[in-house]
Amino acid sequence: MPNIKSAKKRVLIGEANNQRNKAYRSALRTAIKKADAAVAANAPDAPEAVKAAVQKIDRAAGKGILHKNTAARKKSALANRLNRTGA
């Protein structure tokens, strides 16, 4: 545990950021799973689910939670799965 006041503050800030990023990452995974399930079930709302997931992915990349290439890869994979169903 740090002794210097600024170091103590950085530990607290780091923990808060970690919790925020963890929550955002969890919501992102949930959105991607919902989109995958909609595409797999060939649901009529699959394009909307994919669009929502892509927006979450873009937001995560903008906030630095995902690397931009990882975001692009995930978006491409979602779009490919959607296009293969013919929706």
TAGI-V614543 format. One line per field, one symbol per residue. ss: DSSP state (H for helix, E for strand, C for the rest). burial: + if it has 16 or more other C-alpha atoms within 10 Angstrom, else -. Layout:
BEGIN
ss=???
burial=???
END
This chain:
BEGIN
ss=CCCCHHHHHHHHHHHHHHHHHHHHHHHHHHHHHHHHHHHHCCCCCHHHHHHHHHHHHHHHHHHCCCCHHHHHHHHHHHHHHHHHHCC
burial=--------------------+--++--+--++-+++-++------++-++++++-++++++---++----++-++--++-++-----
END
